[in-house]
């Protein structure tokens, strides 16, 4: 049986070989005609993994501090240019994951420490998450936040944090972010 659905018999190996070569030619041409292929290897979609080595977060609920990114572990599309902003190389639907670790430096018993995270797309907050730990437990805040949505080329993404409940006024925090292009919007 042929890959094309009709039953065929071959009397010689040469006939079968010719048929296989025709099928290979047909498959090669069809692959080259697929949208965006042009006979070339498809390009991987834009993606990046970027980390912030650590910041001191001042106390104050609503006193938002942006992470300053330190290094791109993987960024072939140059989405990170330094500073606090990351830019989309293409408009589309994106999957973004943020992982944050922060200290809880309050050491008085029966008290709470709060840590807040938000993802900003331009001037809009598109995702947020909070963490609360009881003091004197020596537990660190660990926040894993995910967002999926539209992100236009050239619009900055920023991760901002705030905290309150720390008597020593600062908390150490570090972060990494993973960004993956999912699909075009059309």
C-alpha positions in Angstrom: 0.0 0.0 0.0 1.3 3.4 -0.9 1.4 6.4 1.4 -1.0 8.0 -1.0 -3.7 5.5 -0.2 -4.0 3.4 -3.4 -2.7 -0.2 -3.4 0.2 -0.7 -5.7 2.4 -3.7 -6.6 5.9 -3.5 -8.0 7.4 -6.1 -10.2 11.0 -5.0 -9.7 13.1 -3.3 -7.0 13.9 -0.5 -9.5 10.1 0.2 -9.9 9.7 0.4 -6.1 12.8 2.6 -5.8 11.5 5.0 -8.5 8.2 5.2 -6.7 10.0 6.0 -3.4 12.1 8.7 -5.0 8.9 10.3 -6.4 7.4 10.3 -3.0 10.5 11.9 -1.5 10.5 14.6 -4.2 6.8 15.3 -3.5 7.3 15.4 0.3 10.3 17.7 -0.1 8.4 20.1 -2.4 5.4 20.1 0.0 7.7 20.9 2.9 9.2 23.8 1.0 5.8 25.2 0.1 4.6 25.4 3.7 4.1 28.9 4.8 7.2 30.6 6.1 9.5 27.6 5.3 10.9 28.6 1.9 13.0 25.4 2.0 14.9 26.6 5.0 15.0 25.3 8.5 12.2 26.9 10.6 13.4 29.5 13.1 12.7 28.9 16.8 10.1 31.2 18.3 11.3 34.2 20.4 12.1 33.2 24.0 14.3 34.4 26.9 15.4 33.5 30.4 16.6 36.5 32.3 17.7 36.8 36.0 18.1 39.6 38.5 20.9 38.9 40.9 19.2 40.5 43.9 17.9 43.8 45.2 17.1 45.5 48.5 13.4 46.1 48.7 12.5 49.1 50.9 9.6 48.8 53.3 6.3 50.3 52.5 3.1 48.8 51.1 2.6 50.1 47.6 6.2 51.4 47.4 7.0 49.5 44.2 10.6 48.7 43.3 11.4 47.3 39.9 13.9 44.5 39.5 17.1 45.5 37.7 18.0 42.5 35.5 21.6 41.4 35.7 22.1 38.7 33.0 20.3 36.9 30.2 20.8 33.1 30.5 19.1 32.7 27.1 18.1 35.6 24.9 18.8 35.1 21.2 16.3 37.8 20.2 17.9 40.5 22.4 14.8 41.2 24.5 16.9 42.4 27.4 18.9 45.6 26.9 20.0 46.3 30.5 18.0 48.0 33.3 14.5 47.0 34.5 12.7 46.7 31.1 12.4 43.7 28.8 10.9 44.3 25.3 8.9 42.0 23.0 10.6 41.5 19.7 7.3 40.6 18.0 3.7 41.2 18.7 1.8 38.1 19.7 0.4 35.9 22.5 3.1 35.3 25.1 3.6 33.0 28.1 5.5 34.6 30.9 6.6 33.0 34.2 8.2 34.9 37.1 10.0 33.2 40.0 10.9 35.3 43.1 12.6 34.5 46.4 12.7 37.1 49.2 13.8 37.1 52.8 11.5 37.5 55.7 13.7 39.5 58.0 11.2 40.3 60.8 12.3 38.3 63.8 9.6 39.1 66.3 7.2 36.3 67.2 3.5 36.5 66.3 4.0 39.0 63.5 3.5 38.8 59.8 5.6 39.8 56.9 4.0 40.6 53.5 5.7 40.6 50.1 3.9 41.7 46.9 4.8 41.2 43.2 3.3 42.6 40.1 4.0 42.3 36.4 3.7 45.5 34.4 3.1 45.6 30.6 3.8 49.2 29.8 1.7 51.2 32.4 -0.8 48.3 33.0 -0.6 45.7 35.8 -1.4 42.4 34.1 -0.6 40.0 36.9 0.0 40.1 40.6 0.6 37.9 43.6 1.2 38.2 47.3 3.0 36.1 49.9 2.6 36.2 53.7 4.8 34.4 56.2 4.8 34.3 60.0 7.8 35.7 61.5 10.5 33.8 63.5 10.0 30.9 61.1 13.0 31.7 59.0 10.9 30.9 55.9 11.6 32.7 52.7 8.9 34.0 50.4 8.7 32.0 47.2 6.4 33.4 44.6 5.8 31.7 41.2 3.6 33.9 39.0 2.5 33.1 35.5 0.7 35.2 32.9 -0.4 34.6 29.3 -1.6 37.3 27.0 -1.0 39.8 24.3 2.3 41.6 24.3 3.1 44.1 21.5 6.5 44.6 20.0 8.4 47.4 21.7 6.3 47.5 24.8 8.3 47.0 28.0 7.6 44.3 30.6 8.7 45.0 34.2 8.6 43.0 37.4 8.0 45.2 40.5 7.9 44.3 44.2 7.0 45.8 47.5 7.0 44.6 51.1 5.9 45.6 54.6 6.3 44.3 58.1 10.1 44.3 58.1 11.4 46.4 61.0 14.9 46.7 59.5 13.5 48.5 56.4 15.0 46.3 53.7 14.5 42.8 52.4 16.8 40.9 50.0 15.0 39.5 46.9 16.1 37.9 43.6 14.1 36.9 40.6 14.2 35.2 37.2 11.8 35.5 34.3 11.0 33.2 31.4 9.3 34.6 28.3 8.0 32.4 25.5 6.3 33.5 22.3 3.2 31.2 21.8 1.6 32.4 18.6 0.7 35.3 16.3 -2.6 37.2 17.0 -4.0 36.6 13.5 
